[in-house]
């Protein structure tokens, strides 16, 4: 693509049309640009258009966005999906020209275009900086010096923003030699210039303030510049303290402290935005001093008390303001780090702890207007911040973290003071419950947030209150309140407390309150009915000693119908149509309750109704997963108990599953196939005709193209093979199934699924049916063994051969393999079966392979010479006598990303999992089977096998075999 008037006109019109509200010109413009992007020098031409002053600003801005996205896709391209082609990369000469122009064009651009070009520069830098772009940093340093001296701080900030993005990697990437070399390069070239521009800007700010000429407009870019310098400081110091920064620590720290203590009323009082700009700088300073406190405590200690005092004063002021949350959080984090360090004595005095409670903790824990607004307007975000286990740094949570930090060394004193605050809050509530309800919420929040979680479990404890008394006097009145919609935040807090301390609340008390919790499912507040559902769901998971469920089906049966009705009704409330807490509770209840016909039929109707709605536009993957789990658990528990329900379930579910397949709702395919597999397995032969229609679709090669569908399709195919083996041998179906096996076995990412298919075929069909195909099966397996052998593949091959031997006998196994190539069976046994037998894991697999190997050496010993016979026995004894960790060497296999690509992951439905079937029900103990078989064999030829055993078994295995013989009172003669 060449730069000429026609090109400028074409691109300008395209970019203008991409902004059109009309879909037709917008789509045409996007198609035109996509086609143009394939041409040589497209990126360079668009960059020149961005810089062309004669072109309208709006068009240039759209071009800047397009240029940035063009670089994202084509600077170092990769495929966007498993079957998507890789975009053509930008040619190297064009790349060099773009790199030579972008810095100067970014600096001279207007603010909006500048931000896009800064992002584009970061895209290039991510791949090329510093090794393939050595001119970038010197050019940016030179520009920064000139621009700051010229007082052009709009451009200074553009350069600093680019540097900040480039250096961010030092925070997020793993520490490697390569990363440290890149860091050294950046420090050598930029540590000094950074300090120079930081000090120069500090002087400009001081002079403006001192002269009285400081206005909001003049101060704002300077303060933003200092914030960006602080961000770069953080990145350059993140890995370890560089020597330059250690040598110049005082210069940095003096300025840092100044920004925490000095006010800039001209900017701060001008507007809320002005205060945010200054607070952003203060937050960046707090992050920097926290970093030094964590990493360089000894060097930093000389500055510590001054910073603690400055942060303290700042916090007292910021805690009173709702708009200063970010500053409050970073400041409290700094104090928390100090409180757990060797300098914790700064917090030892009673009066300091008292002030922290009253001036910092309580004001930040107390609900504010914006908290109430979030509770009402965005329940998902409120729960995300509030729920047990969240790691979000909210003002309320981080204030409690400070108390936990101080309690590290002063637990009794902190407990005493917080307990007193809780009592005071509850006393305030008692004086006027309607007006002072927030004080009660504060008390509940403190108890819940400061509870100590026991390692590795769900139990929590607290020294702040007596849990039983607090629950009875503070929580129960809220739970028993007849108006489920009154004071919803208090109700949510009470439900959260019940949920968190569920292990401590005795069963009789909890059961008496459960109907009240069920009532709260009908609350209008999304948070309240979500917390009610979560409370019920978590209660059903409580285990007593011996891992027995505390709450059983009989405990919830008295109110089960009301519970299920309320849960489904809650899904009809505004904003809760896809409420994952409700759906998870439905799943848990269906898994625990006694599912009668009266519960099952309305439940399947309710679930299919929800399924039909989400099929229109799947949005919430967590909700969808629990929805399908709920259907799966209902099928499993209801239909297995009452087979007459199967037809009713099919009537409800089939239209929904059909809709998923017909409308190509691809994210639901794996779920649909797993549910169909469940239904197939519940049916008794002959399989109804509507299932056989699905079987035909299943055999089409197109169905298997998406890798995410493969495990679920295999699961469904296995169900058909087990339930309809006779139909399989009709109309060429077996040939189609083995064609699927052939496709799956080729790739290491799907070969295990291929073996599942093959094992099911061998297990369910007679040898007369499969014998015409056996030669092709061995040929496919041995071709893969020769070309792409992996540990996993060889283990699966040993398991398959074992299953074949058990089902169809030693002679058929050996003869069919030797039909591929003379004496091939012996080679396979010697090179693959014997060495890999000891690596088999899984109880059924171990029994199968041990029994098959035993049958081979004891029922058809003539198939092996004496040496190989002995080696096979040695492997069997290793398998049966040694623990898994002693005999299995883990060899992790690296996936071939070029082959597998990216695809949406298969999601396994726990409740639709198939039961492991044991192909050897008549053999209970493989050790006894081995010894008994050897005893019988040796009795027929006394003395023959004892000699072979002495010559071929390792001494440890000879001893182990003797011990096994003694255990079962049998002998080898």
N, C-alpha and C positions, 0 to 999 in steps of 0.2 A: 504494500500500500504506500502510495506516494503522497507527499504533502503538496497539495495544489488547491486552487479555489473550488474545484468540483468536490474534492474529498471533504473540505471544510464545510461546504454547503450540505452534503449528504449526511455527515456525522452530526452537524448542528441540528438538522431537522429530526434525525433519529432521537437524539438526546432530548429534544424538546417534546417529541411525541411520547417518550417514555413517562413523561410527567402528566400525560393527558388522563382525565377522568374516564374517557371513553375506552372500552376494552379493545375495540377493533384497531385503531391507530397505535395503541400501546403495544399490542401483540405483534403487529407488523414491524414496529420499530425494534422491538426486542429480537425478533427473528433476523432482521437486517443486521443488527449489531453482532449477533451470534455468528452469522455467516462471515461478516467482516473480520471478526476476531481470529479466524483461521488464517488470515493473510499475514505475510511477513511484514514486520514493522508496525503492526496495528497499535501496539502499546505505545510506541514512540510517537506516532501521529496523534493519538489521543492526549498524550502528555503535552505535546506542543499546542493542541487545541485548548487545554486547560490554561496554558500560559498566554494565550492570544488575547490581548486587551480589547480588541475590536469585537469580540464575541460576547454576547449577553452573559452576565454573571450567573443567571439561573442555569443556562446551558453548560457553562464551564463547571459549575458545581456538580451537575449530573454526570458530566464527563469525568470529573475527579473520582466520584464514587465508582464509576465503571472501570476506571484505570486501576483503582485499588483492588477491585474484585478480579479483574483480569490477571493481575500479578498473583493473587491468592491461588488461582486455578492453574496458572501456566508457568510460574517461575520455577517451581520444582514439582511438576504435576504427579498426581497419583490417581488411580481409578476411584470414582465416587461411589461405586457399588460393586457387588460380586460379578455382574455381567456387563458393567459399564466400561466403555473404552477409555483409555488414558488420554487426556487432552494433549495436543501437540505442544511441546515446550517452546518458550520464547528462545529465539536463536541467540547464541553467545554475543555476536557483534551488536545486536539490538540491546541486549542486557547491559553491555558496557556503555553504550550511549545513554541509556536511561539512568545508570548510576552516575554518569558524569553531569547530568542536568538536574537531577531531582532535588539536591540540597539547595541550590540557588533558587530554583523555582518555588520550593516550599517557603523559603525565607521571605520572598517578595510577594507571596500570595495573600489574599484576604483571609480573615480568620477561619471562615467555614471551609474554604478550599485548603487552607494550610493544615487543618486537622485531618483531612482526608489524605493529603500527601504525606503527612507525618506517619499515618497508619500504613501507607504504601511503603514508605521507607523502612518501617519496622518489619513488614512482610519480607522485603529483600534481605534485611539485616539478619532475620531469623535463619536464613539459609547461607548467606555469604559472609556475614561479619563475624570475626575480623579477617579471617584468612583470605577469603576471595574478594575482599573489599578493603584493602589496606589504606586507601586514600580517604575513607569516610570519616574516621575520628579526627585526623588532622584538619580536615575541611570544616567539620562541625566546631572544633576548638577555635580555629581562626575566626569563623563567623561569629561565634559567641562573644569573643573578645571585642571585635569591631562593633557588634550590635549593642553590647552593654555600655561601651564607651560612648556610643552615639545616642544612648538613652532610648533605643527602640525596643521597649520591653515586650511589645506584642510579638515581635519576631524572636526575641530572647527566649520567651516562654515556649514558642514553637520548637526551637532547637532543643531546649531542656526536656520538653515532653517526648521528643524523639529519643533522646539519650536515656531517659527514664525507661521507655519501652525496651530499648536495646539491652539495658543492664538488668532488667527484671529477671532474666534467666538465672542470674546468680542467686536468686532467692529460691527458685523452684526446681532447678535441675540437680541431679545427684552429683555429689562431690567426686570428680574424677580428675586425673592429671590434665586431661585436655581442657576441662572447665577452668582449672586453676591457672593454666597457661593463658587462656583468654582473659581471665581476671587480671593477671599480672600485666598483660598488654594494656588493658583499660586503665589500670592504676598508674602505670608508667606514663601514660599519655594524658590522663584526665584528672588525677587526684589534685594536682596543684592548680590547674585552671578552675576546677570546681570551687576550691577554697577562695580563689581570687574573685570570681564572680559573686560568690556568696558574701564576701566582705565588702566588695564594691557596692552591692545592692544594699547591704546593711547601712553603709555610710550615707547612701542616697536617702534612705528612709529616715535616718536620724537627723540629717540636715533639713529635710522637708518638715519634720515634726518640730524641730527646734526653731525654725524660721517662721512657723505658723502658716506656711503656705500649703500644708498638706490638706488635700481634699480627697473625697472618696474615689474620684476618678483617677487621681495621680497615684494614690497609695495602692489601689487594688492590683495593678499588674506587678508592682514590686513585691507585695506580700505573696502573690501567686508564684512569683519567681523563687522566693525563698522556700516556699512549700515544695516546689519541684526539686530544688537543690537538696532538701532534706530527704526526699524520696530516693534520689540518686545516692546520697550518703548511705541510706539504709541498705541498698543493693550492694554497694561496694564494700560494706563492712559485714555483710551477712555471713560469709563463709568463715572469716577469721579477721582479727584486727590488723589492718595493714600498717607497716612501719610509718608511712607518711602521716597517717591519721593519729598514730600514737604520738609522734613528734609534735603535731599541731593540735593536740586535743584541747588545750586551753582556749585556743582561738574559736574553736567550734562551740565549746561548752558555755563560754561567756555569752555568745549570741543566742544559743538555745535557751539559756535561763532568762535572757531579756525578753524573748517572745512569750515566755510563760508568765512573766510578771508585768510587762508594760501593756497598757491599753492604748488603743488607737481610735479614740472617739469619733474622729472625722469619718472613719470608715465603718466602725462597729455600730454607731448610732444612726448611720445614714439610711439603712434598710436592713431587713433580716438577712439579705444576701451578703451584705457587708460583714456582719458578724460571722456568718458561715465561712467566708473566705479566711478571716483571721483564725477562727477555730480550727479550720483544716490545717493551717500551719502549726498550731499548737498540738493538734493530734499527731502530726508527723514528728514533731519534736518528742512527744511522749513515747512514740514507737521507737525512736532512735535511742533515747536514754534507757528504755526497757531492754533494748538489744544489748547495750553496753553493760547493763546491770546483770543480764543473764550470761554474757560471754566474757566480759572483762571486769568483773566485780572489783578485783584488787586495784586496778588502775583507776577505776571510776570512783572509789570510795571517798576521795578528797572532795568530790563535788556533790556527794550523795545527800547530806543533810540539807544543803541549800535547795536541791531539786525537790526533796520530799516536802519541804516547807512551801515552795512555789506551787507544786502540784496540789497540795492540800488546800491552799487558799483558792486556787482556781476551781477545785472541785466543789467547795462549799458554795461558790457563786454559780457554777454551771448546773449543779444538782437541782437548783430551784427552777431551772428553765427547761421546758420540754423540747425546745428546738436545738439543744446542744448535746444530743445523745451520743454522737460519735466521740466528741471530746471527753464526755463523762466516762465512757467505756474505756478509752485508751488510758485516761488518767488513773482510773481505778486499777487497771491491769498493772500499771507501774507500781502502785502502792502494794498490790498483792504480791508481786515479785519480791519487793523489799521485805515484806512481812515474813516470807518463808526463807530469807537469806540469813547470813550470819549477823546482819545488821537489824534483826528483828527487835532489838532492844529499843529502837526508835518508837515502837508501839507498846512498850511495856507499861507505861503509866496508866493508872485508872482513868484519869481525866481525858487522856487522848482516846482511849477505847470508848469512853462515854460519848465524846464528840463524834467519833466515827459512826457510832450507832445512830445518834440523833441528827447529825448534820449531813451525813453522806448516805448511810444505808437506808434509814426509814424514808427520807424524801425520794430515793430512787426506787424503792420497792412499792411505795404507795401508788395506786392506780392514777393515771392521768387521763385527760379527755381523749387523747389520741389512742390510748389503750382501749377505752370503751368503744371508740369508733371502729377500731380494728376488729374487736369482738363482734360487733354488729354487722359490719360491712364486708369483712373478709375473713370468714371463720377458718379457712384452710391455712392462711398465714398465721392467724392467732394460735392455732393448735400447733403448727410447726415450731413456733417460738416457745410455746408453753409446755408442750408435752414432755413427759419423762424421757430422758435419753437424747434430747436435742442438744446440739453443740453450738447453737447460735449465740453470739455475744450480745445479748440484750442487756439493757440498762439494769433491769430487775435481777437477772441472773448474775451479772458480773459483780453487783453490789454484795450479793450473798457469797460469791467466790472470795471477796476481800475478807469477809468474816471467817471463812474457812481457813484462809491463809494465816490470819492472826491467831486463830485457834490452834495452829500447828504447835506453837510454843506456849500459848496462854489459854488452853482449852477451858479450864474451870472458870476463869474470869469472864471469858467471852460468853460461855453458856449462861452464867449468872446474869450478865447484862442483857443478853438477847431474850432470856426468859422473862426478865422484868419488862422489856419492851412489848413482848407478846401479851403479858397481863395488862399492861397499860392500854394497848390497842383494844383488847376485849372489853375493858372497863369503859372505854370511850363508846364502843358499840352499844353496850348495855344502857348507857345514859339516854341514847336516842337512836334506836336501831334503824329507823327509816333514813335519818340524815347521816348517820355515821357508819353505814355499812362497809365503806371502803377500809375502815380500820380492822374490821373482822377479816376482810379479804387479805389485808396485809399480814395479819397474824397467821392465817392458814398458809399463805405463801411462804413465810419465813420457816415454818415447821417443815413443810414439804421440801423446800429448796435446800435446807441445811441438814436434811436427813442423811445419814451415812449408809451408803450401799455396801452390802457385804460382798466380798470378792467372789466372782464366779456364780452368783445366784441372783434371785429376784428379791431377796429379803432386804429390808432397810431397818434402821434403828435411829432413835433420837434421844438425847439427854435433855432436850429443851422442855419437854412436857411428858407427863404420863400419858402414853398413847390411848389406853382404854378410857381414862377420865376425859381426855380432850375429845376423843371420838364421841363419847356419850353426851358431853355437855355442849360441844361446839358444832360437831358435824351432823349428828343424828337429827337435831331440830330442823336443819336445812333439808335433810333427806325426807323427813316426814311431813314437810310443809305441803299442804294440799294444793296450793296454787303452783303448778310446775313452771309458770312463766314469771313469777315474782322474783325480783333480784337475781336475774339469771347468772351473773358473774359469781355470786356467792354459791349458787347451786353447782356451777361448774367446779369451783374450788373444792366443795364438799365431795363431789364425785371423784375428783382427782386424788384427794386425800384417801378416800376409801380404796381406790385403785392401788395407790402406792403402798399403803399399809395393809394390803389384803391378807398377807400371811399372818399378821398379828391379830387380826379381828377373828374372834372365835366363830366356829361354824354356826352355832345356834343364833348368835347375834346377826351374822351376815345373812343367813337364810331368812330371818324375820324381816330384814330390810330389802331383800331382793325384789319383792313385789313393788316396793317404792321406787327402786331403780328402774324397773320395767315401766312404771308410770312416766318417768322422765324421758323415755323414748318418744313420748307425745309432746314434749316441749317444743315451742316455736323456735327457740334459739338453736341454731345449727351446732354451736359449741356444746350446749347442754345435751342434746340428744346424741351427739358424737361421743361425749365423755361417758354417758350412760351406757352406750353400746360397748365402748372400750372397757368399762368397769366389769360388765357381765362377761365379756370375752376373756379378760385376764383372770377373773375369779375361777372360770372353768379350767384354767391351766394350773391352778394351785395344787401342789403335790404335798402329801404328808410323808412321814417316814416310810421308807420302803417304796418310794416313788408311786404310791397309790394316789389317784385323783381324790381330792377332798370332797368335791361335789359330784354326785353321780346322777344318772338319769332319773332315779326316783326322787331326788331332791328338787329337780326343776319340773317334773311332770305336773304338779298341781296348777302351775300357771303357764305351762308350755304354749297352749293355744293363744293366750293373751300376748305372751312374749313374741311369738312369731307374727301375730297380727300387727302388733305395734312396730316391729322391725320393718315389715313391708310398708306400713303406712308412713314410717319415717322417710322411706325412699321417695315418697310422693311430695315431700315438703320442698318448697322453693330452695334452690341451691344445693339440696342434698340428694338429687336424683342419681348422682354417682359418688355417694359418700362411702369411702373405703372402710371407715370404721364400722358403719352399719353392716356392710357386706361381709366384713371379716367376722363380725359377731354372728351373723346368720350361718356362716360356714362352721364356726366353733360350736354353736348350739346344735346344728344338725349332726355334728360329729359326736356329741355327748349324749343327746336325748334319745329316748325310746321313740322311734319313728313309726307311729301308727298310720293307718290309712287316712285318718282324719287330719293328720298333720302333713302327710306326704303329698296328697293331691293339691291342696291350696298352695303348698310350697313350690311344687314344680310349675304350677300355673303362674305364680308370682315371679319365679326366676326366669321363665321363658319370656314373660312380658318385658322384664328388664332387658333380657338378652336381645329381643327384637328392637328395642329402642337404641341400645348402644351399637348395634350393627350398622345403624344409619350413619354414625360418625364416632368411631372409637376415639376417646380422648384420654382416659385415665387408665394406664396399663396396670396399676396396682389394684384399682377397683375391678377391672376386667378379670384379672387373675383370680381374685377371691370369688368373683361371680362363677367362673368355671369350676373352681374348687368346690363351691357350694353345690353346684349341679352334680359334680362327680361323687361327692360324699352322700348326697341324697340318693343317687342311683345305687351306690354300693350298699348303703345301710337299709334302704327301704325295699329295694327289689330282691335283695338276697333273703330278706325276712319274709317277703310276700311276693312270690313269683307272678301272681295275678296282676300286680301293678305294672309289669313290663309294658303291656300294650298301651296302658294309659300314658305312661312316660313317653313311649315312642310317638304317640299321637300328639303330645305337647311339644316334644323336642324336634321331631323330624322337620317340620316346616322351618324352624329356626336354623337348623344345621344346613338344610337345603339352601336357605337364603345366603348363608355365609359362603357356600361354594359357588352359587350362581352369581352373586354380586362381587365375587373375588375379594372378600374381606380378608386379605392375605394374613394379617396379624393374628386372625382367629383360626386359621387352618390347623395348626398343631393341636389346638384345644379341641376343635371339632372332631379330628381323627381319633383323639384319645377317648372322647366320649362315645363315639361310634364303636370303638374297640370294646369298651365296657359293655355296651348294649349287645353286641354280637356274642360276647362271652356268656352273657346271662341267658341267651336263647338256647333252646334245645333243638338238635337237628330234627327235621330238615330246616335250614335257615329260610325265613320268609323271603319272598321274591324281591321286596323293596331293598333288602340288604344286598342281594346278588347284583342289583343294578349298580350299587356303590362299588361292589367288588370289581365290576367291569371297568369303572372309572379308575379304580386303584391300580389296575394293570396297565394303564396307558403310560408310556414313557414320559409324557409332558408333566404328569403329576409329580414326578420325582426330580424335577429340575431345580427347585429351591431347596438348598441344603437344610434350612431351618425346619422344613416339613418332614425330612427323612426319618428321624426317630419315631415320630408319631405315625407315619405311614407304615413303618416296619411293625410297630405295635399293633396297628389295625390289620395288617397282612397276617401277622401271627395268629390273631384272633380268628380270622377266616380259615387259615390252614388247619387250626385245631377243630373248628366247629363244622367245617364243610370239606373234609378231605376227599369225599367221593366226587363232589362237584369240581374239585380242582383238576381231576384227571379228564375233564371234558372240554371240548371246544378249544383245545390248545392252551388252556389256562396255565398248566404246569410249565410249559415252554416260556410263557410270558413272565411267570414268577422267577424262573431261573435266568431270564434275561435281565430282570431287576437285580438279582444277585450278582450277575456279571458286572453290571454298571457300578454297584456299590463296592465290590471287592477291589477294584482297580486303585481306588484312592485311599491313602492312610487316614483321611479324615472321616471316611464312611465305611471302612472295611469291617469294623466291629458290627455295624448294622447288617452288613452282608452276611456275616456268620450267623446272626440271629435268624435271618430268613432261612438260611441253609439248614441250620439245626432244627428248625421247626418242620421243614419239609421232611428231613430224614426221620424225625421223631414220629410223624403222623402218617406217613405213607409206607406201604409195603415195598420190599425190595423189587418185586416184579414190576411195580409202577415206576420206580425211580431208575432201575437198571439201564434203560436206554439212554439216560442222561448222565450217568455217573462218569463216563469218560470225559465228557465236556466239563463237568464240575472239577475233576482232578486237574485237567489241563489248565483251567483258569486259575486254580489255586497255586499250582506249581510255577506257572508263568509269573505270577505276582511274587512268589517266593524267590524266584531267580532275579527279578528285576528291581524290586523295592522291598527288601526284607526289613522288618522292624521287630523288636522284641514282642510287642503287643500282637502282631500278626502271627508269629510263630506259636505263641501261647494259645491263641484262638484256634490255630490249626490243630494243635495237640488235642484240645477239647473236642473239636469236631470229629477228628479221627476216633477218639474214644467213644463218642456218642454213636458213630457209625458202627463201631465194633460191637457195642452193647446191643444195638437194635438189629443188626444184620449179620453179625458173626465175624470171627477172625478170618475165615477162608474168603468170604465175599470182599472183605476189606483188602486183604493182601492181593487177591486175584485182580480186583478192579484197578488197583494202583499199578501192578505189574503189567496190565494190559496197555497202559500208557507207554511204558518202557520196561524192557526186561530187567529184573532184579531191582527195580526202583524202590519197592517196599522196604527192602533191607537198608538201602541208603537213607531213606527218609527216617526210619526208626533210629539208625545209628547217628545220623548227623543232626536230627531235629527233635525227635520224640524223647530219646534218652537224656540228652543234655538239658532240655527245657522242662522236663516233667517236675523237677524239684522247685520250679518257680511258680507253679500253679497256686492261685489264691482263691478264696471263696469256698464255703463249706460244701455246697453241692458240686462245684467244679472239682474240688479235691477228691471227693468220694468217687465221682464219675471217672476221673482219669486214673485214680489208684485202682479201682475195680477193673477198668478196661485193660490196664497194663497187666494186672494180675491174671485176668482171663487169657491174655495173649501168651504169657509165659507158662501158664498151667494147663490151659485147654488145647493150645496149639503150639507146644514147645518146638515142634519140628520146623516151624517157620523161621526160627532163629538158630544160629550156631551157638555153641556153648559160651563163647566169650561175650557175644552180644546179649545172650540170655542173662548172664551174670551182671553185665552192666545195667540192664533194664531193672533187675531186682535191686541193685544198689541204689538206683534212682527212686524206686518205689519206697524203699526203707527210709531214705532221706526225707522224702515227701511226708511220710506218715509219722516219723519219729522226731524230727526237728521242728522247733517253733518257727513260725513264718519269718521273723526278723533275722534268723540265722541262715535261712536257705534262700531268701529272695534278695537279690541285689537290684535296687531301684535304678532303672535307667530311664530318666525322663526323656521323652521324645519331643524334639522341637517341631512345632507345626510348620508346615510349608505355607507361608503366607501368600506366596505367589500363586499357589494352587487353590487355597481355600478362599482368599479374599475376605471381604467383610460381608456379613449377612446378619439379619435379625436372628437373635439366638433362639434356639428351641427352648420352650418353657415346659418343664415336666409338671404334670398334675399329680401331686402326692396321692390324692384320693382316687385317681384313676389307674394307679400303678398295678401291673399284673402280678399275681402271686407267683413266686418262684416254684416251678414244678419239678419234682424230683423224678428223673427217669429210672431210678433204681430204688423203688420203695421196698423191694424184698431184701435189699442189702442194708442193714442198719449200721453195721460197724465195719469199715473198710480194713481195719487192722486185723480183726478176727477173720474176715474173708480171705485176706492174704495168707495168714498162717494156716487156716484150714485147707486152702487150696494147695499150698506147698506140701502140707502133710499128706494129702491124698495123692499128689503127684509123686512124691518121694516113696510112698508106700508101694507104688507100682514098679519102681526101679530103685530098690534100696542101694545106697552108697553112691549113686551116680551124681546126685545134685549137691551133696555135702562137699564134694571135692571142688565143684564149680564155684560154690559159695566161698570157700576158703581162698580160691585163686583170684576172684573178681570183686569181692566186696571189701570196702575199706574196713580196717579193724574196728573203728567206732560203729559202723553199720552192722558188722558181724555181731558185736555185743548187743546192739539194739534189737537185732532180729532174735537173738537168743532170749532176751528179756521178754519180747512179745510172745514167743513160744511158751515160756514159763507162765506168763500172765493168763494164757488161755488153756494151759495144761495140754499142749500139743507139742509134737516133736517132728523134726525133719530127719529122716533116717537114710 
